Amino acid sequence: MKILIDGRLISDKETGISRYSEELLKIYIDLFGAENISLIVDEKLKKQFSNIKVYKTSLYPFSIKDFFIFHKFLKNIDFDVYHSMFYSNSFFKLKNKIYITTVHDLMYKLVPNFFSKNRIKNRLAVFYFDFIVKRSLKNSDIVITISQSTKNDLEKYYKTPSIVITEGFNELISEENNLEIETNLIKPKEYFLYVGNNRPHKNIEFLKKCYLKANTDKKLIIVGHKGENIKEGNKEILYTGYINDYTLRYLYKNAAAFVFPSLYEGFGLPILEAINLNTLVFSSDRGSLKEFGENNIYYFNPVDEDSLIELLEKVEEMQFDNSKKDILLNKFNWNVVKKQIDDLYKKLIL
């Protein structure tokens, strides 16, 4: 059986879908052998995959024009099963081929003004994506969702059943031994940490407001995007921008708590990264995030400032419980995902 992985969203910069795609690729190679796996990537990708057949293309998953002609590209590849790592495949489905699609979230549909604050522009963009997603789901023989929350959303909005196969966490291992911050400015346990982008659903302005109102002398470190540093009395908000994994590991490990104020998440990988490094987590209770349970995680309402402020002010009273760490990490890891993928093929495909 020949399996084709659609990795067009694999990036030279680490993103959630890129990381997921590469981990699933490793699992497929382990289960079925490199000789039976091929991969589609964007033609501009610099990363190399030397042990499998790689097909490069300029066709973008979320261009309607490219969506209509992508099946012609697929016709030139010998495969039995096609697995798209995101909710786009092709408008026309090739006969006698099995299509699998992974849906990470329906954020574009659930988060208000996800594409634009302009209502008309946002509505048009949602309509545009709906066209691609609906057709892709229709073409899919099997749909995978990465959380029960996304499974429920998919059934609610598209009447589409799916199989939940979760994600795993990645160890932050870096060949670099270069700390990209000044440790005299960021002392262990003297700061709160946020890691992620600044898209509207990430709720960063809410986090900053709560921090500035809280009675705390700790700093707030924001990683993953640029912004203007703020100093207000004894409060200080510092943006690091993009940093290497060596530095990110240091920041996770030494934070008083990792704070995740998102209004919606399909999974919430940074929570697992923080727990793996023995760091308390203050998390929003929206989307899939409560599926992690209360294993060193304290939840708050991401639209209620008082609920987060209370956690920020009481962090010194909280202790990380190592006995609860493994409960979470034994459930969400790539070995579990590998078994779930293996079971899927044995039951539904082989």
C-alpha positions in Angstrom: 0.0 0.0 0.0 1.4 3.4 -1.0 0.5 6.4 1.1 0.8 10.0 0.0 1.1 12.7 2.7 0.0 16.2 1.9 2.5 18.4 3.7 2.1 21.6 1.9 1.9 23.5 5.2 5.2 22.1 6.4 7.2 25.3 7.1 10.8 26.2 7.6 9.6 28.1 10.7 7.9 26.0 13.4 4.1 26.1 13.3 1.6 23.8 14.9 0.5 22.2 11.6 4.0 21.9 10.4 5.1 20.1 13.5 2.1 17.8 13.4 2.7 17.0 9.7 6.3 16.1 10.3 5.5 13.9 13.3 2.7 12.1 11.4 5.2 11.6 8.6 7.6 9.9 11.0 4.8 7.7 12.2 3.8 6.6 8.7 7.4 5.8 7.9 7.7 3.7 11.0 4.5 1.8 10.4 4.6 1.3 6.6 8.3 1.8 5.6 9.9 4.8 3.8 9.6 3.0 0.4 5.8 3.2 0.7 5.5 6.8 1.7 5.6 9.9 -0.5 5.2 13.6 0.5 3.9 16.7 -1.1 5.5 20.0 0.0 5.5 23.6 -1.1 8.1 24.3 -3.8 9.7 27.0 -1.7 10.4 24.8 1.3 14.1 24.5 2.2 13.7 21.5 4.5 15.0 18.2 3.1 13.4 14.8 3.3 16.0 12.4 2.0 14.5 9.0 2.7 11.2 9.3 0.9 9.9 10.5 -2.5 9.1 14.2 -2.4 6.8 16.1 -4.8 7.1 19.9 -4.9 4.3 22.2 -6.0 3.2 25.8 -6.1 -0.4 24.9 -5.6 -1.7 26.4 -2.4 -4.3 24.5 -0.3 -6.4 27.6 0.4 -6.5 29.1 -3.1 -9.8 28.2 -4.8 -8.1 28.2 -8.2 -5.4 25.7 -7.0 -8.1 23.7 -5.2 -9.9 23.1 -8.5 -6.7 21.9 -10.3 -4.9 20.0 -7.6 -6.4 16.7 -8.6 -4.4 16.9 -11.9 -1.3 17.1 -9.8 -2.4 14.1 -7.8 -3.0 12.1 -11.0 0.7 12.0 -11.7 1.5 10.3 -8.3 1.2 6.6 -7.6 -0.7 6.2 -4.3 -3.5 4.2 -2.6 -4.2 6.5 0.4 -3.9 10.2 0.4 -3.8 12.0 3.9 -4.1 15.7 4.0 -2.7 17.2 7.2 -5.3 20.1 7.1 -8.9 20.6 6.0 -8.2 21.0 2.3 -7.7 18.3 -0.4 -9.1 18.8 -3.9 -12.3 19.7 -5.5 -12.4 16.6 -7.7 -11.6 13.2 -6.0 -9.6 10.6 -7.8 -11.5 7.2 -8.2 -10.5 4.2 -6.2 -8.3 6.3 -3.8 -8.9 6.6 -0.1 -8.8 10.2 1.2 -8.1 11.0 4.8 -8.3 14.6 6.2 -7.2 15.9 9.5 -9.2 18.8 10.9 -7.3 20.7 13.7 -10.0 23.3 14.5 -12.8 25.4 13.0 -11.4 28.6 14.4 -12.2 30.6 11.3 -15.9 29.9 11.8 -16.1 30.1 15.6 -13.9 33.1 16.4 -15.6 36.5 15.7 -13.8 38.7 13.2 -11.2 36.0 12.6 -10.2 37.3 9.2 -11.0 41.0 9.5 -12.8 43.5 11.8 -14.7 44.5 8.7 -17.9 42.4 8.9 -18.4 42.1 5.1 -14.7 41.2 4.5 -14.8 38.6 7.3 -18.1 37.1 6.1 -16.7 36.8 2.6 -13.6 35.1 3.9 -15.6 32.6 5.9 -17.7 31.8 2.9 -14.5 31.3 0.9 -13.1 28.9 3.4 -16.4 27.1 3.8 -16.4 26.3 0.1 -13.0 24.6 0.4 -13.7 22.9 3.7 -17.2 21.5 2.8 -16.0 20.0 -0.4 -12.9 18.6 1.2 -15.0 16.9 3.9 -17.3 15.5 1.3 -14.4 14.0 -0.5 -13.0 12.4 2.6 -13.5 8.7 3.4 -12.1 9.3 6.9 -11.9 12.5 8.9 -9.5 12.8 11.9 -10.0 15.5 14.5 -7.4 16.2 17.2 -9.8 16.8 20.1 -13.3 16.0 21.2 -14.1 19.7 21.0 -13.2 19.9 17.3 -15.1 16.6 16.7 -18.2 18.2 18.3 -17.8 21.4 16.2 -17.5 19.4 13.0 -20.6 17.5 13.8 -22.5 20.7 14.7 -21.5 22.8 11.7 -20.9 20.3 9.0 -22.8 17.1 10.1 -19.6 15.3 9.6 -18.5 12.4 11.8 -14.8 12.0 12.7 -12.3 9.9 14.6 -10.4 11.6 17.5 -6.7 11.1 17.2 -4.9 13.5 19.5 -1.5 15.2 19.1 1.6 14.6 21.1 4.1 17.0 22.6 7.6 17.6 21.4 10.7 17.9 23.6 12.3 21.3 23.1 15.8 20.0 22.0 18.2 22.4 20.3 21.7 21.9 19.0 22.3 25.6 19.8 23.7 26.4 23.2 22.8 30.1 22.8 20.6 31.8 25.3 18.9 34.7 23.4 17.9 36.7 26.5 19.7 38.5 29.3 19.2 36.4 32.4 19.8 39.3 34.8 16.6 40.9 33.4 14.6 37.7 33.7 15.2 35.8 37.0 13.8 32.3 37.6 10.2 32.3 39.0 10.0 36.1 38.7 7.9 36.2 35.5 4.8 34.9 33.8 5.1 33.5 30.3 3.0 33.4 27.2 4.1 31.7 24.0 2.2 32.1 20.7 1.1 34.5 18.0 -1.0 37.6 18.5 -4.0 36.8 16.3 -7.3 38.1 17.8 -8.4 34.7 19.3 -5.2 34.5 21.3 -6.6 37.2 23.5 -3.3 38.9 24.3 -4.8 42.3 25.1 -6.9 40.7 27.8 -3.8 39.0 29.3 -1.9 42.3 29.4 -4.8 44.2 31.0 -5.1 41.5 33.7 -1.4 41.5 34.4 -1.2 45.3 34.7 -4.2 45.3 37.1 -2.9 42.4 39.2 -1.0 42.9 42.5 2.2 41.3 41.5 5.9 42.2 41.1 6.6 39.6 38.5 7.2 40.5 34.9 5.2 39.2 31.9 7.3 37.7 29.0 5.6 37.3 25.6 7.2 35.0 23.1 6.5 34.3 19.5 5.7 37.7 18.0 7.0 41.3 18.2 5.4 44.0 20.3 6.1 47.2 22.2 7.6 46.6 25.7 5.7 48.3 28.5 6.9 49.5 31.8 4.3 50.8 34.3 5.4 51.3 37.9 6.8 48.0 39.1 5.2 46.1 36.1 7.1 45.2 33.0 5.9 43.5 29.8 8.8 42.2 27.6 8.5 40.8 24.1 11.2 38.5 22.9 10.0 37.9 19.4 11.0 34.6 17.8 13.6 32.7 19.8 15.5 29.4 19.5 14.3 26.3 21.3 17.2 26.4 23.8 15.9 29.8 25.0 12.3 28.8 24.9 13.0 25.8 27.1 14.8 28.0 29.6 11.8 30.4 29.7 9.3 27.6 30.1 11.3 25.9 32.8 11.9 29.0 34.9 8.5 30.7 34.7 6.3 31.1 37.7 3.4 30.0 35.5 2.6 29.7 31.8 -0.5 31.7 30.9 -2.7 30.7 27.9 -5.7 33.1 27.6 -7.0 31.9 24.2 -10.6 32.3 23.3 -10.5 29.1 21.2 -8.0 26.3 20.6 -8.3 23.1 18.7 -5.6 21.5 20.9 -3.2 23.7 22.9 0.2 22.2 22.5 2.1 24.9 24.6 0.3 23.7 27.7 1.9 20.2 27.3 5.3 21.9 26.6 5.0 23.8 29.9 3.8 20.8 32.0 6.7 18.7 30.6 9.1 21.2 32.0 7.4 21.2 35.5 5.7 24.6 35.0 2.3 25.5 36.4 -0.3 26.5 33.8 -3.1 29.1 33.9 -5.4 28.3 31.0 -8.5 29.6 29.4 -11.4 27.2 29.8 -12.5 27.6 26.1 -12.4 25.2 23.1 -10.5 22.0 23.7 -8.4 23.2 26.6 -10.4 21.7 29.5 -9.8 18.3 27.9 -6.4 18.4 29.5 -8.0 18.1 33.0 -6.8 19.7 36.2 -3.3 18.2 36.2 -1.2 21.2 37.3 -3.6 23.4 35.3 -5.8 26.1 36.8 -8.6 27.4 34.5 -10.0 30.9 34.2 -12.7 32.6 32.1 -11.0 34.4 29.3 -13.5 37.2 29.3 -13.6 37.7 33.1 -10.6 39.7 34.2 -11.1 38.9 37.9 -10.7 35.2 37.3 -7.3 35.5 35.8 -6.1 38.3 38.1 -6.9 36.1 41.1 -4.6 33.3 39.7 -1.8 35.8 39.0 -1.9 37.1 42.5 -2.1 33.7 44.2 0.7 31.9 42.2 3.0 31.8 45.2 0.5 29.6 47.0 0.5 27.0 44.2 2.9 24.0 43.9 3.6 21.9 40.8 2.6 18.3 41.5 4.9 15.8 39.8 2.6 12.9 40.4 0.0 14.5 38.1 2.5 15.3 35.3 2.7 11.8 33.9 -1.1 11.4 33.9 -1.3 14.1 31.3 1.9 13.3 29.3 1.1 9.6 29.1 -2.2 10.4 27.4 -0.9 13.0 24.9 2.3 11.7 23.3 3.3 10.6 19.8 3.5 6.9 20.8 -0.2 7.0 21.6 -0.8 8.7 18.3 1.2 6.0 16.5 -1.0 3.3 18.0 -4.2 5.2 17.1 -3.0 5.5 13.5 -2.0 1.9 13.4 -5.5 0.9 14.7 -7.2 3.1 12.2 -5.5 1.4 9.3 -6.1 -2.1 10.6 -9.8 -1.5 11.3 -10.8 0.7 8.3 -8.3 0.5 5.5 -6.1 -2.7 5.4 
